[in-house]
């Protein structure tokens, strides 16, 4: 099979915001306890954080981490997680039928985020709480001192404010599964008033308002329009969430699911622009795709997990090489929309539908989906370019006619590098690929990294952590994308 990839230095989509390489840690399952935090672990540091996990997070290249939820945040009292640990209450977590010990809270998370080099993105509870609690939390975190909650923070040993810039106004508030779920009118009004007050406390804060939980919600579209009609002048981003899974066993269709993400982004962008025009605003609403991933492997096993325990093993998807190809296609799609998508969070980070897995008390390792994310975060910097691919296509079930090759090109003017990310979806044909970049002169190919495996269901485990591992191909004049492979091709101009 032949494929041609065209891009032009003079026609960028826009700058790639580093926050698109974000992730998510929720108080859910073993994400926090036994994942990021485990005081008795051999690698634990003085704060109880697992050093082996922190090294993997840094290797992954995560730039921002959303916290503490997720569904969890809609029943969360942030005051439970501050001050002396021995005085913190144990609570019922109704979102996940678990016991929350509150040994990790807002201050501990700030410490951990600083250690891994990621910006925190906090969520406020707009399920059981509202304006007052959000105001107080913002004051506790970001006000210098001389007031009730800023001085409370200082009394807890944190003299300087945390300076949290990014905040989510609740989570999936349209969902009936959400504690304190709301109609679009109810949520829009509450979110607007909360946003006003948070920005009065800290004018530098940047706020994300909830969009629909997914495109199958009966109010999708109407929800966005209604919520933005109330909040457009007060918030900076609208959230999108989407998960994908191969429940039918149709690999060809599964590998095309990024087309759904593409349409989702286009639709929501159009709604935002419609509200912008109706309000005669000069502000463009950016998007925060703050939950995205493959999620389906653990659905049945989660039904067997004992309720009302501490850190039960929930949502522990074991990812295949097939899943890694899908994650690669989803990353490419996010980058192709970098003019609108300014924040994105792979959900989640540790143990819970995550690229990083641990044994409580034991080993840690990288899952298959770790590697496409790591490559994109490391190499796809600068500007994304309008990229056109000419190649064969196939019928991908509900996603329709789909090209075999999915690709995006990025250019980094600071070091004169060009990166091509590409997935070959074909089951049996390599793609001999020609890349043409206008406006940059001659290109020198410097590296070709590939992730491939003959077994689509191959997984990495604690006993075999390198079964699916990227490798460098020998450089040659021809660029060949192997059948069903993830590729990173690096050039210098």
QUIWONOR-V792490 format. One record per residue. N is the residue number from 1. PHI is phi in whole degrees, -180 to 180 (none if undefined). D_LAST is the distance of its C-alpha to the last C-alpha in Angstrom with 1 decimal. Layout:
# QUIWONOR-V792490
N | PHI | D_LAST
N | PHI | D_LAST
This chain:
# QUIWONOR-V792490
1 | none | 27.3
2 | -102 | 24.2
3 | -140 | 21.8
4 | -126 | 19.1
5 | -117 | 16.8
6 | -117 | 15.6
7 | -149 | 13.8
8 | -142 | 12.8
9 | -55 | 10.9
10 | -83 | 14.1
11 | -128 | 16.5
12 | -77 | 16.4
13 | -68 | 19.5
14 | 156 | 19.5
15 | -70 | 18.8
16 | -85 | 19.5
17 | -76 | 22.6
18 | -60 | 22.7
19 | -72 | 26.4
20 | -70 | 25.5
21 | -100 | 25.4
22 | -93 | 29.0
23 | -144 | 32.0
24 | -155 | 35.8
25 | -124 | 38.8
26 | -112 | 42.2
27 | -73 | 45.7
28 | -154 | 46.0
29 | 57 | 46.9
30 | -103 | 45.4
31 | -65 | 42.3
32 | -93 | 43.8
33 | -88 | 46.8
34 | 94 | 45.8
35 | -110 | 42.1
36 | -76 | 40.8
37 | -126 | 44.2
38 | -159 | 46.7
39 | -56 | 48.6
40 | -86 | 50.3
41 | -73 | 47.2
42 | -55 | 46.5
43 | -95 | 43.1
44 | -63 | 44.4
45 | -89 | 43.7
46 | -65 | 46.2
47 | -100 | 45.6
48 | 87 | 46.1
49 | -88 | 42.4
50 | -72 | 41.2
51 | -68 | 38.6
52 | -65 | 37.4
53 | -70 | 36.7
54 | -61 | 34.9
55 | -65 | 32.6
56 | -67 | 31.7
57 | -62 | 31.2
58 | -66 | 28.8
59 | -64 | 26.9
60 | -63 | 26.8
61 | 90 | 25.0
62 | -65 | 27.6
63 | -105 | 27.2
64 | -151 | 30.5
65 | -132 | 33.8
66 | -81 | 36.5
67 | -164 | 40.1
68 | -100 | 43.0
69 | 178 | 43.0
70 | 79 | 43.1
71 | -55 | 46.7
72 | -56 | 47.9
73 | -67 | 47.3
74 | -74 | 49.8
75 | -127 | 52.7
76 | -95 | 51.4
77 | -100 | 53.2
78 | -62 | 50.6
79 | -66 | 53.5
80 | -66 | 54.3
81 | -107 | 51.2
82 | -126 | 51.8
83 | 80 | 54.1
84 | -57 | 55.8
85 | -61 | 54.9
86 | -69 | 58.5
87 | -101 | 59.5
88 | -80 | 57.0
89 | -80 | 58.5
90 | -89 | 57.9
91 | -128 | 57.4
92 | -74 | 57.4
93 | -97 | 54.0
94 | -71 | 55.1
95 | -65 | 51.6
96 | -125 | 51.3
97 | 51 | 54.9
98 | -128 | 54.2
99 | -104 | 55.5
100 | -101 | 53.2
101 | -89 | 54.1
102 | 62 | 52.0
103 | -74 | 51.1
104 | -118 | 47.6
105 | -139 | 47.3
106 | -60 | 45.2
107 | -70 | 45.2
108 | -62 | 44.4
109 | -64 | 41.5
110 | -61 | 40.0
111 | -61 | 40.3
112 | -64 | 38.6
113 | -61 | 35.7
114 | -64 | 35.2
115 | -68 | 35.2
116 | -94 | 32.5
117 | 76 | 30.4
118 | -115 | 30.8
119 | -75 | 32.2
120 | -81 | 35.6
121 | -123 | 36.4
122 | -87 | 40.2
123 | -111 | 42.4
124 | -106 | 45.8
125 | -82 | 48.8
126 | -114 | 49.8
127 | -91 | 51.9
128 | -93 | 55.0
129 | -128 | 54.1
130 | -173 | 52.6
131 | -60 | 52.2
132 | -62 | 54.2
133 | -65 | 52.6
134 | -66 | 49.1
135 | -59 | 50.1
136 | -67 | 51.6
137 | -65 | 48.5
138 | -62 | 46.2
139 | -63 | 48.6
140 | -59 | 48.9
141 | -81 | 45.1
142 | -121 | 43.9
143 | -86 | 46.8
144 | -61 | 47.3
145 | 166 | 51.0
146 | 89 | 54.6
147 | -132 | 55.0
148 | -53 | 56.4
149 | -83 | 53.3
150 | -69 | 51.1
151 | -72 | 53.9
152 | -62 | 54.3
153 | -59 | 50.7
154 | -63 | 51.4
155 | -67 | 54.6
156 | -87 | 52.6
157 | 101 | 50.7
158 | -118 | 47.6
159 | -63 | 48.1
160 | -88 | 44.8
161 | -64 | 43.8
162 | -74 | 41.2
163 | 66 | 39.2
164 | -72 | 38.4
165 | -97 | 36.3
166 | -107 | 36.0
167 | -138 | 39.2
168 | -101 | 40.2
169 | -88 | 43.5
170 | 82 | 45.1
171 | -152 | 44.0
172 | 43 | 44.6
173 | -73 | 47.7
174 | -85 | 48.4
175 | -85 | 49.1
176 | -66 | 52.8
177 | -78 | 51.7
178 | -85 | 50.7
179 | -62 | 53.3
180 | 73 | 54.3
181 | -56 | 52.4
182 | -139 | 52.8
183 | -75 | 52.8
184 | -62 | 50.0
185 | -65 | 52.4
186 | -61 | 53.6
187 | -68 | 50.1
188 | -57 | 48.7
189 | -66 | 51.4
190 | -64 | 51.2
191 | -64 | 47.4
192 | -64 | 47.6
193 | -68 | 50.3
194 | -65 | 48.6
195 | -60 | 45.3
196 | -57 | 47.3
197 | -68 | 49.0
198 | -63 | 45.9
199 | -75 | 44.1
200 | -68 | 47.3
201 | -70 | 47.2
202 | -139 | 43.5
203 | -63 | 41.8
204 | -85 | 38.4
205 | -69 | 38.8
206 | -121 | 36.6
207 | -115 | 38.6
208 | -111 | 38.0
209 | -100 | 40.8
210 | -72 | 41.7
211 | -89 | 40.9
212 | -65 | 42.6
213 | -65 | 42.7
214 | -169 | 41.3
215 | -75 | 41.3
216 | -87 | 44.6
217 | -64 | 46.6
218 | -62 | 49.3
219 | -101 | 48.3
220 | -55 | 44.6
221 | 94 | 43.5
222 | -64 | 46.8
223 | -59 | 46.2
224 | -59 | 42.9
225 | -63 | 44.4
226 | -69 | 47.5
227 | -61 | 45.8
228 | -68 | 43.4
229 | -61 | 46.3
230 | -91 | 47.6
231 | -109 | 44.6
232 | -53 | 41.9
233 | -81 | 42.6
234 | -117 | 42.6
235 | -116 | 39.8
236 | -116 | 36.0
237 | -143 | 35.1
238 | -114 | 36.8
239 | -87 | 36.7
240 | -131 | 36.1
241 | -131 | 37.2
242 | -161 | 36.8
243 | -125 | 37.4
244 | -133 | 37.2
245 | -155 | 39.1
246 | -98 | 40.0
247 | -72 | 43.7
248 | -86 | 44.5
249 | 80 | 42.7
250 | -94 | 40.7
251 | -62 | 37.2
252 | -59 | 35.8
253 | -70 | 36.9
254 | -57 | 35.9
255 | -68 | 32.2
256 | -100 | 32.2
257 | -67 | 33.5
258 | -63 | 30.3
259 | -65 | 31.4
260 | -67 | 34.3
261 | -60 | 32.1
262 | -59 | 30.0
263 | -67 | 33.3
264 | -58 | 34.7
265 | -63 | 31.9
266 | -63 | 32.3
267 | -66 | 36.0
268 | -67 | 36.2
269 | -60 | 33.7
270 | -65 | 36.0
271 | -64 | 39.0
272 | -58 | 37.5
273 | -69 | 36.8
274 | -65 | 40.3
275 | -66 | 41.8
276 | -56 | 39.6
277 | -68 | 41.0
278 | -64 | 44.5
279 | -90 | 44.4
280 | 54 | 42.8
281 | -91 | 40.3
282 | -103 | 37.1
283 | -99 | 35.7
284 | -93 | 33.3
285 | -83 | 34.4
286 | -88 | 31.6
287 | -113 | 32.0
288 | -119 | 32.4
289 | -85 | 32.2
290 | -92 | 34.0
291 | -147 | 35.5
292 | -153 | 33.6
293 | 173 | 33.8
294 | -89 | 35.7
295 | -153 | 39.3
296 | -168 | 42.3
297 | -61 | 43.0
298 | -94 | 45.3
299 | -57 | 47.3
300 | -75 | 50.4
301 | -66 | 50.4
302 | -65 | 50.3
303 | -69 | 53.7
304 | -96 | 55.2
305 | -73 | 54.1
306 | -67 | 57.1
307 | -80 | 57.3
308 | 60 | 57.9
309 | -118 | 56.3
310 | -88 | 53.8
311 | 50 | 50.2
312 | -70 | 51.0
313 | -78 | 48.4
314 | -99 | 47.3
315 | 55 | 44.3
316 | -92 | 43.1
317 | -64 | 41.0
318 | -100 | 39.8
319 | -89 | 36.5
320 | -95 | 35.7
321 | -62 | 32.6
322 | -56 | 33.3
323 | -62 | 33.1
324 | -63 | 29.7
325 | -64 | 28.4
326 | -65 | 30.0
327 | -59 | 28.6
328 | -60 | 25.1
329 | -64 | 25.8
330 | -67 | 27.4
331 | -61 | 24.4
332 | -59 | 22.1
333 | -63 | 24.8
334 | -60 | 25.0
335 | -68 | 21.3
336 | -67 | 21.7
337 | -115 | 24.4
338 | -69 | 22.8
339 | -71 | 24.1
340 | -114 | 27.6
341 | -85 | 27.5
342 | -106 | 27.0
343 | -133 | 29.0
344 | -148 | 29.3
345 | -129 | 31.5
346 | -64 | 31.5
347 | -109 | 35.3
348 | -118 | 36.3
349 | -109 | 35.1
350 | -131 | 37.8
351 | 68 | 40.4
352 | -94 | 40.8
353 | 33 | 38.6
354 | -133 | 36.0
355 | -76 | 33.1
356 | -118 | 35.1
357 | -120 | 38.6
358 | -136 | 41.3
359 | -99 | 44.8
360 | -62 | 47.1
361 | 84 | 48.0
362 | -132 | 45.6
363 | -84 | 42.2
364 | -134 | 38.9
365 | -159 | 36.1
366 | -96 | 33.0
367 | -79 | 33.7
368 | -60 | 31.5
369 | -71 | 30.1
370 | -58 | 28.8
371 | -76 | 25.7
372 | -59 | 23.9
373 | -64 | 24.6
374 | -58 | 23.4
375 | -65 | 20.1
376 | -62 | 19.6
377 | -63 | 20.8
378 | -80 | 18.5
379 | -112 | 15.2
380 | -89 | 15.6
381 | -125 | 15.3
382 | 94 | 14.4
383 | -116 | 14.9
384 | -85 | 16.0
385 | -106 | 15.2
386 | -60 | 18.0
387 | -118 | 17.6
388 | -115 | 19.9
389 | -119 | 21.0
390 | -113 | 23.2
391 | -164 | 25.3
392 | -70 | 28.9
393 | -141 | 30.9
394 | -146 | 34.2
395 | -88 | 37.0
396 | -111 | 36.7
397 | 59 | 40.2
398 | -67 | 40.4
399 | -92 | 36.7
400 | 73 | 37.0
401 | -66 | 34.6
402 | -130 | 31.4
403 | -67 | 28.2
404 | -65 | 27.7
405 | -105 | 24.0
406 | -108 | 23.2
407 | -154 | 19.6
408 | -143 | 17.4
409 | -114 | 13.7
410 | -128 | 12.6
411 | -133 | 9.9
412 | -118 | 10.3
413 | -66 | 9.6
414 | -67 | 11.4
415 | -122 | 9.2
416 | 57 | 5.7
417 | -114 | 6.5
418 | -125 | 7.6
419 | -121 | 11.1
420 | -112 | 13.5
421 | -102 | 17.1
422 | -150 | 19.6
423 | -118 | 23.3
424 | -98 | 25.1
425 | -82 | 28.7
426 | -63 | 30.3
427 | -75 | 33.1
428 | -138 | 33.0
429 | -121 | 30.0
430 | -70 | 26.6
431 | -117 | 23.9
432 | -75 | 21.8
433 | -116 | 18.7
434 | -111 | 16.2
435 | -110 | 13.3
436 | -121 | 12.2
437 | -120 | 9.9
438 | -80 | 11.2
439 | 78 | 10.2
440 | -129 | 6.4
441 | 74 | 6.7
442 | -72 | 6.0
443 | -109 | 4.8
444 | -114 | 6.3
445 | -73 | 9.0
446 | -111 | 10.3
447 | -164 | 13.3
448 | -137 | 15.8
449 | -102 | 18.7
450 | -132 | 21.7
451 | -119 | 25.0
452 | -151 | 27.8
453 | -162 | 31.5
454 | -66 | 34.2
455 | -105 | 36.4
456 | -61 | 35.5
457 | -97 | 38.1
458 | -64 | 36.9
459 | -132 | 37.0
460 | -98 | 36.5
461 | -134 | 39.7
462 | -61 | 41.0
463 | -82 | 42.3
464 | -137 | 39.2
465 | -77 | 36.2
466 | -121 | 33.6
467 | -66 | 34.7
468 | -113 | 31.6
469 | -144 | 28.7
470 | -71 | 24.9
471 | -146 | 23.6
472 | -89 | 20.5
473 | -88 | 20.4
474 | -60 | 19.8
475 | -73 | 16.4
476 | -149 | 17.0
477 | -65 | 15.8
478 | -85 | 17.7
479 | -111 | 17.1
480 | -118 | 20.6
481 | -93 | 21.8
482 | -63 | 25.2
483 | -57 | 28.2
484 | 45 | 28.7
485 | -144 | 25.7
486 | -103 | 23.2
487 | -134 | 19.6
488 | -127 | 16.5
489 | -115 | 13.3
490 | -110 | 10.3
491 | -126 | 6.7
492 | -128 | 3.8
493 | -125 | 0.0
